[in-house]
Amino acid sequence: MGQSEQSLDRLSVLLHALPTECMPMTLSELDGYVTGVLACPDMIPPSEWLPHVWGETGEAGFPDQKTAEETIGAVMAHYNSVADAITHALWIEPIYEVDPNSDETLWEPWVDGFTRAMGLRPDTWSHLLDAADEETQATMIFIMALQDIYIGKSNFTDDEIDEIDREAPDLIPNCVATILHQSRPELAGQVPANLPGQPFKAGPRPGRNDPCSCGSSRKYKQCCGRN
C-alpha cells in the first residue's frame, strides 16, 4: 500500500526545509530518483544514494538530531513504499508536480530524478540498453529523450515537444514497467505473467482529463492523478 497523502505532505515539507542553496530534491524529484535506484539491476546502498537527496554538496545541514532522524526516516519510508509497489506489481504511480497557475502536470522533475539515479550506475544502464529487447531499448531512449527536452538539448521540433509534453505523464508509468521487466527480472515471476514470449505490457490508467475512477467527479489529473 502506498503512503498516505499526509505522509507525503510531511515529506515534502521536510525536503523544503533543507538548505535551498544546496538545491535539495523536491518530492517529485525524490520519487523519480528512488524509482531509478530501485529499477537499477545493481543494488545501490542508501549510503551511496541518500546524500544526493540533500543536494549538490551531499550535506543536509540538519539543525538538530531530531530533524535529521525524521527527515531520513521519511525519505526511507518513501523508498520502501516504492519498493513495495515495484515488488508486488512492477508498477508505480509517479508523483508529479502541478503548476498552480495553469494546473499543468509537470513531469520534468520526476524524469530528472530518475535519470540522476541512472547516473549512479552509468555502465550498468549502458549494458542493459545494449542487452535489452527492442521495446525496452526504445523505452529507455524515450526516457533519456525526455531528460534532453527538460535540459534544453532536444533535437525535436517545438510541435513534437508539445505533443510529447502532453503525453509524457501517462506514458512514464508504462515506460518504468517495461524497464523493470528487463532490469529486475527476478521480480517478474511475482506478478501475473503476460502471454508466453510476449513483451511486457503495462495496464492502462486513466488519461489526465478523464473522470477519476474514485468517483469524485473531478478530472483524474486534479484528483488521484496528482500523486
LOLO-201669 format. One line per field, with one value per residue: residue number from 1; residue in three letters; x, y, z of N, C-alpha, C in turn. Coordinates in steps of 0.02 Angstrom, whole numbers, plus 50000, padded with zeros to 5 digits. Atoms other than C-alpha are relative to their C-alpha. Layout:
<nodes>
seq c(NUM ...)
type c(ALA ...)
n_east c(X ...)
n_north c(Y ...)
n_up c(Z ...)
ca_east c(X ...)
ca_north c(Y ...)
ca_up c(Z ...)
c_east c(X ...)
c_north c(Y ...)
c_up c(Z ...)
</nodes>
This chain:
<nodes>
seq c(1 2 3 4 5 6 7 8 9 10 11 12 13 14 15 16 17 18 19 20 21 22 23 24 25 26 27 28 29 30 31 32 33 34 35 36 37 38 39 40 41 42 43 44 45 46 47 48 49 50 51 52 53 54 55 56 57 58 59 60 61 62 63 64 65 66 67 68 69 70 71 72 73 74 75 76 77 78 79 80 81 82 83 84 85 86 87 88 89 90 91 92 93 94 95 96 97 98 99 100 101 102 103 104 105 106 107 108 109 110 111 112 113 114 115 116 117 118 119 120 121 122 123 124 125 126 127 128 129 130 131 132 133 134 135 136 137 138 139 140 141 142 143 144 145 146 147 148 149 150 151 152 153 154 155 156 157 158 159 160 161 162 163 164 165 166 167 168 169 170 171 172 173 174 175 176 177 178 179 180 181 182 183 184 185 186 187 188 189 190 191 192 193 194 195 196 197 198 199 200 201 202 203 204 205 206 207 208 209 210 211 212 213 214 215 216 217 218 219 220 221 222 223 224 225 226 227)
type c(MET GLY GLN SER GLU GLN SER LEU ASP ARG LEU SER VAL LEU LEU HIS ALA LEU PRO THR GLU CYS MET PRO MET THR LEU SER GLU LEU ASP GLY TYR VAL THR GLY VAL LEU ALA CYS PRO ASP MET ILE PRO PRO SER GLU TRP LEU PRO HIS VAL TRP GLY GLU THR GLY GLU ALA GLY PHE PRO ASP GLN LYS THR ALA GLU GLU THR ILE GLY ALA VAL MET ALA HIS TYR ASN SER VAL ALA ASP ALA ILE THR HIS ALA LEU TRP ILE GLU PRO ILE TYR GLU VAL ASP PRO ASN SER ASP GLU THR LEU TRP GLU PRO TRP VAL ASP GLY PHE THR ARG ALA MET GLY LEU ARG PRO ASP THR TRP SER HIS LEU LEU ASP ALA ALA ASP GLU GLU THR GLN ALA THR MET ILE PHE ILE MET ALA LEU GLN ASP ILE TYR ILE GLY LYS SER ASN PHE THR ASP ASP GLU ILE ASP GLU ILE ASP ARG GLU ALA PRO ASP LEU ILE PRO ASN CYS VAL ALA THR ILE LEU HIS GLN SER ARG PRO GLU LEU ALA GLY GLN VAL PRO ALA ASN LEU PRO GLY GLN PRO PHE LYS ALA GLY PRO ARG PRO GLY ARG ASN ASP PRO CYS SER CYS GLY SER SER ARG LYS TYR LYS GLN CYS CYS GLY ARG ASN)
n_east c(50042 49961 50003 50058 49988 49971 49929 49966 49997 49949 49936 49988 49982 49933 49952 49997 49966 49927 49970 50014 49939 49972 50045 50025 50052 50070 50033 50005 49933 49984 50040 49967 49933 50001 50023 49942 49956 50030 50004 49933 49983 49954 50023 49966 50014 50020 49941 49976 50049 50034 49971 50021 50066 49991 49978 49937 49944 50009 50007 50069 50001 50057 49989 49994 50005 50070 50018 49964 50032 50067 49993 49973 50052 50053 49973 49995 50068 50024 49961 50030 50066 49989 49974 50056 50041 49963 49996 50065 50036 49959 50038 49997 50039 49954 50023 49983 50017 50053 49994 50060 50032 50032 50022 49964 49960 49930 49965 49928 49962 49999 49953 49933 49980 49988 49938 49946 49988 49964 49932 49961 49973 50005 49978 50052 50056 49977 50001 50070 50025 49973 50025 50073 50037 50010 50049 49968 49952 50037 50026 49944 49981 50053 49989 49943 50022 50037 49951 49971 50049 50000 49940 49994 49953 50037 50001 50069 50029 50043 50064 49989 49991 50067 50037 49970 50015 50070 50007 49950 50023 50034 49954 49945 50010 49991 49928 49967 50020 49963 49931 49995 50006 49934 49947 50011 50035 50015 50066 50051 50039 50042 50060 50032 49960 50030 49998 49931 49964 50020 49968 50041 50044 50032 50071 50015 50026 50041 49966 49999 50063 50057 50027 49963 50035 50020 50069 50003 50026 49948 49954 49948 49940 50015 50019 49950 49942 49952 49948)
n_north c(49940 49939 49956 49957 49932 49964 50017 49969 49928 49989 50011 49941 49945 50013 49988 49928 49970 50007 49937 49991 49987 50065 50027 50067 50026 49992 50064 50032 50022 50058 50057 50026 50022 50066 50048 50017 50040 50067 50032 50018 50071 50004 49977 49939 49990 49932 49959 49971 49958 49953 49932 49961 49971 49937 49947 50006 50013 50062 49985 49978 49942 50003 49958 50040 50071 50019 49985 50047 50066 49998 49992 50062 50051 49988 50017 50072 50027 49994 50049 50066 50002 50011 50069 50045 49998 50034 50072 50032 49990 49972 49941 49943 49941 49944 49939 49943 49933 49969 49928 49972 49949 50029 50068 50045 50052 49990 50064 49989 50016 50072 50029 49978 50044 50068 50003 49990 50067 50037 49976 50033 50062 49992 50060 50051 49982 50006 50071 50019 49974 50041 50069 50003 50008 49937 49959 49969 49951 49941 49969 49967 49943 49950 49968 49956 49945 49955 49961 49951 49947 49963 49958 49958 50027 50045 49985 50000 49935 49974 50035 50068 49994 49987 50063 50042 49970 50019 50072 50028 50022 50064 50050 50016 50062 50057 50005 50029 50071 50036 50004 50046 50069 50020 49985 50038 50060 50043 49982 50013 50059 49987 49966 50039 50004 49985 50057 50023 49973 49932 49948 49977 49945 49975 49986 49929 49961 49946 49942 49944 49962 50045 49999 50043 50062 50005 49978 49932 49958 49956 50029 50042 49961 49957 50043 50051 49991 49951 50037)
n_up c(50000 50003 49943 49995 50023 49943 49996 50057 49987 49949 50033 50041 49955 49975 50055 50011 49943 50009 50025 50071 50038 50020 50051 49983 50043 49983 49993 50066 50018 49957 50022 50060 49980 49967 50049 50040 49958 49993 50065 50022 49990 49943 49935 49980 49929 49980 49986 50063 50034 49956 49998 50058 49985 49963 50045 50037 49955 49965 49929 49988 49957 49954 49942 49939 50009 50010 50069 50042 49995 50031 50072 50028 49992 50049 50065 50004 50002 50069 50037 49986 50030 50072 50007 49990 50061 50053 49985 50005 50062 50054 50022 49954 50016 49987 49967 50042 49977 50039 50003 49967 50041 50060 49983 50044 49968 50016 49996 50006 49940 49989 50047 49979 49944 50025 50038 49953 49972 50051 49999 49948 50029 50073 50037 49993 50044 50069 50015 50006 50064 50054 49996 49995 50062 50036 49965 49942 50026 50021 49939 49966 50041 49991 49935 50007 50042 49957 49963 50047 50006 49937 49993 50059 50050 50045 50071 50023 50016 49948 50004 49973 49927 49971 50000 49949 49936 49982 49991 49954 49934 50006 50028 49954 49962 50046 50014 49942 49996 50052 49978 49943 50023 50024 49952 49939 50021 49942 49973 50050 49982 49943 50023 50052 50061 50065 50044 50010 50056 50017 49959 49945 50014 49939 50006 50010 49944 50029 50027 49952 50002 49990 49932 49955 49986 49930 49993 49973 50054 50024 50048 49970 49984 49944 49943 49984 50043 49973 49965)
ca_east c(50000 50065 50095 49954 49933 49975 50141 50185 50141 50253 50395 50377 50386 50542 50628 50584 50659 50832 50953 50896 51072 51117 50973 50894 50770 50585 50459 50433 50621 50642 50503 50586 50756 50711 50616 50775 50878 50759 50747 50935 50996 51130 51090 51132 51150 51070 51243 51277 51112 51046 51173 51115 50941 51010 51086 51244 51359 51286 51273 51099 51143 51009 50984 50970 50966 50776 50755 50888 50803 50630 50690 50795 50655 50528 50641 50672 50486 50451 50591 50513 50341 50403 50500 50341 50244 50380 50393 50207 50157 50306 50205 50224 50116 50233 50216 50212 50216 50069 50084 49968 49932 49892 49853 49976 50056 50245 50335 50507 50563 50516 50615 50763 50763 50752 50896 51001 50981 51037 51192 51243 51274 51302 51395 51258 51122 51227 51247 51060 51023 51137 51064 50879 50745 50691 50541 50645 50782 50654 50581 50750 50792 50624 50661 50829 50746 50628 50779 50854 50692 50699 50878 50852 50959 50823 50827 50638 50537 50430 50272 50345 50397 50221 50148 50272 50239 50053 50080 50229 50136 50031 50175 50303 50222 50216 50398 50452 50353 50437 50609 50577 50530 50706 50808 50729 50683 50688 50526 50435 50381 50297 50166 50037 50126 50090 50069 50223 50352 50265 50350 50287 50137 50083 49898 49813 49772 49650 49702 49738 49574 49466 49347 49437 49392 49372 49202 49245 49178 49341 49468 49600 49742 49653 49617 49710 49825 49904 50000)
ca_north c(50000 50173 50311 50421 50597 50661 50567 50632 50810 50795 50725 50872 50995 50911 50918 51101 51136 51082 51225 51293 51344 51159 51127 50978 50867 50905 50768 50735 50727 50609 50497 50481 50461 50316 50234 50242 50175 50028 49996 49979 49799 49834 49851 50030 50055 50205 50264 50298 50369 50459 50604 50658 50691 50830 50924 50957 50951 50792 50879 50900 51030 50969 51089 50950 50762 50753 50837 50726 50567 50623 50677 50523 50413 50496 50476 50293 50263 50328 50222 50069 50116 50125 49963 49879 49938 49876 49708 49674 49740 49802 49963 50135 50290 50438 50590 50739 50922 51027 51207 51304 51435 51326 51160 51083 50918 50940 50776 50855 50848 50664 50620 50722 50620 50455 50497 50560 50387 50311 50418 50322 50167 50226 50069 49956 50052 50056 49868 49847 49956 49850 49685 49732 49691 49822 49881 49911 49996 50114 50146 50188 50302 50389 50421 50495 50599 50670 50724 50807 50904 50956 51022 51103 50987 50902 50892 50878 51018 51130 51043 50872 50930 50997 50828 50734 50855 50814 50626 50603 50596 50450 50362 50366 50231 50114 50155 50112 49949 49898 49939 49845 49689 49689 49767 49670 49502 49418 49510 49462 49293 49376 49465 49396 49338 49401 49284 49174 49256 49424 49584 49657 49771 49880 49901 50065 50203 50348 50493 50657 50734 50579 50569 50498 50317 50353 50431 50609 50681 50775 50750 50617 50745 50850 50702 50537 50582 50721 50589)
ca_up c(50000 49956 50078 50140 50073 50247 50248 50075 50125 50278 50172 50053 50198 50266 50096 50075 50247 50186 50142 49973 49923 49913 49791 49881 49790 49786 49821 49635 49603 49751 49687 49517 49599 49714 49571 49467 49612 49632 49445 49429 49404 49536 49720 49770 49958 50046 50098 49914 49850 50004 50008 49834 49904 50013 49867 49771 49923 49994 50162 50233 50363 50484 50629 50758 50781 50790 50621 50545 50608 50550 50377 50344 50411 50295 50143 50183 50212 50037 49966 50049 49985 49805 49829 49891 49737 49620 49708 49707 49538 49435 49427 49502 49509 49486 49596 49479 49521 49463 49405 49523 49391 49240 49328 49206 49257 49266 49228 49211 49395 49406 49250 49312 49473 49378 49261 49406 49482 49318 49333 49488 49382 49202 49148 49215 49123 48965 48972 49000 48849 48740 48801 48809 48683 48556 48658 48813 48713 48637 48810 48887 48741 48764 48949 48903 48767 48898 49000 48846 48825 49007 48997 48827 48722 48621 48432 48421 48343 48453 48391 48431 48604 48636 48589 48698 48841 48836 48829 48945 49112 49051 48963 49104 49214 49064 49024 49200 49197 49033 49102 49264 49169 49095 49236 49379 49301 49472 49513 49354 49423 49571 49465 49343 49186 49011 48865 48839 48730 48730 48788 48950 48929 49073 49103 49057 49178 49157 49048 49135 49079 49106 49256 49407 49443 49629 49596 49648 49482 49461 49321 49355 49350 49481 49595 49616 49471 49571 49668)
c_east c(50044 49992 49938 50018 50032 50075 50039 50006 50055 50070 50018 50022 50072 50054 50008 50037 50076 50028 49992 50062 50033 49959 49979 49944 49931 49969 49996 50068 50020 49964 50031 50068 49999 49973 50058 50050 49975 49996 50068 50014 50047 49966 50041 49983 49980 50059 50026 49949 49970 50031 49978 49931 50008 50024 50068 50059 49996 49993 49931 49997 49940 50014 50008 49988 49928 49978 50034 49966 49932 50006 50026 49948 49945 50023 50003 49931 49973 50037 49969 49931 50005 50025 49943 49956 50034 50000 49934 49966 50043 49968 50006 49952 50043 49967 50024 49984 49945 50009 49937 49963 49962 49969 50033 50041 50073 50037 50075 50039 50006 50052 50072 50025 50017 50067 50060 50018 50037 50073 50044 50033 49997 50020 49947 49942 50020 50000 49928 49971 50024 49969 49924 49968 49983 49951 50032 50052 49965 49974 50055 50022 49949 50010 50058 49984 49959 50048 50032 49952 50003 50060 50014 50048 49966 50005 49930 49978 49955 49933 50007 50008 49933 49960 50027 49983 49930 49995 50045 49973 49966 50046 50053 49988 50009 50074 50037 49984 50039 50073 50008 49997 50067 50053 49993 49962 49983 49932 49944 49956 49953 49936 49968 50038 49960 50002 50071 50032 49982 50035 49951 49958 49966 49927 49987 49980 49961 50043 49993 49934 49938 49973 50038 49958 49978 49929 49992 49969 50051 50042 50054 50060 49989 49984 50056 50063 50050 50057 50018)
c_north c(50062 50043 50044 50070 50041 49986 50032 50076 50015 49990 50061 50059 49991 50012 50074 50036 49994 50065 50007 50010 49936 49966 49928 49979 50020 49930 49963 49974 49938 49938 49968 49970 49930 49946 49978 49958 49928 49963 49976 49926 49989 50024 50061 50015 50072 50046 50034 50048 50054 50070 50045 50032 50069 50057 49988 49983 49933 50009 50030 50063 50001 50043 49962 49927 49978 50012 49952 49932 50000 50004 49937 49944 50008 49982 49924 49967 50004 49951 49930 49994 49987 49929 49949 49998 49962 49924 49965 50007 50022 50063 50054 50055 50061 50058 50059 50065 50028 50076 50031 50051 49970 49931 49948 49950 50007 49934 50008 49985 49925 49967 50019 49957 49931 49996 50015 49934 49957 50019 49970 49936 50004 49939 49945 50015 49995 49927 49975 50023 49957 49931 49994 49986 50068 50046 50036 50051 50065 50038 50039 50062 50056 50037 50050 50060 50050 50044 50052 50058 50046 50047 50041 49977 49954 50024 49999 50071 50023 49963 49930 50002 50013 49936 49953 50025 49980 49926 49971 49977 49932 49944 49977 49937 49937 49990 49966 49925 49958 49992 49950 49927 49974 50009 49961 49936 49953 50015 49979 49940 50011 50037 49959 50003 50022 49936 49978 50031 50071 50050 50024 50060 50022 50016 50074 50034 50057 50055 50059 50037 49955 50007 49952 49939 49994 50025 50071 50050 50052 49965 49961 50041 50045 49961 49951 50008 50050 49966 49936)
c_up c(50000 50062 49999 49974 50055 50006 49944 50010 50051 49970 49957 50042 50025 49947 49987 50056 49995 49970 49924 49958 49977 49946 50015 49952 50026 50007 49933 49977 50040 49977 49938 50016 50032 49953 49956 50039 50003 49933 49975 50012 50060 50063 50020 50073 50016 50012 49938 49969 50045 50001 49942 50011 50031 49955 49971 50045 50034 50075 50013 50044 50048 50062 50065 49984 49985 49928 49953 49999 49964 49923 49967 50004 49948 49930 49992 49998 49929 49955 50008 49969 49925 49988 50007 49937 49943 50011 49988 49932 49940 49971 50052 49977 50016 50037 49958 50037 49955 50003 50030 49958 49941 50013 49954 50041 49977 50012 50006 50065 50014 49955 50018 50058 49976 49964 50045 50035 49950 49998 50055 49975 49924 49960 50003 49954 49926 49978 49991 49933 49942 49998 49996 49933 49970 50037 50059 49979 49981 50061 50036 49961 50008 50067 49995 49955 50040 50040 49956 49989 50061 50005 49937 49947 49950 49928 49970 49983 50058 50001 50029 50076 50034 50005 50054 50070 50023 50018 50054 50067 49999 49975 50050 50041 49957 49982 50057 50006 49948 50020 50057 49979 49975 50055 50065 49985 50057 50030 49953 50018 50058 49981 49945 49934 49940 49958 49988 49938 49981 50044 50053 49978 50064 49986 49993 50064 49969 49971 50048 50002 50006 50071 50044 50020 50072 50012 50025 49951 49976 49946 50037 50022 50060 50063 50015 49958 50024 50036 49965)
</nodes>
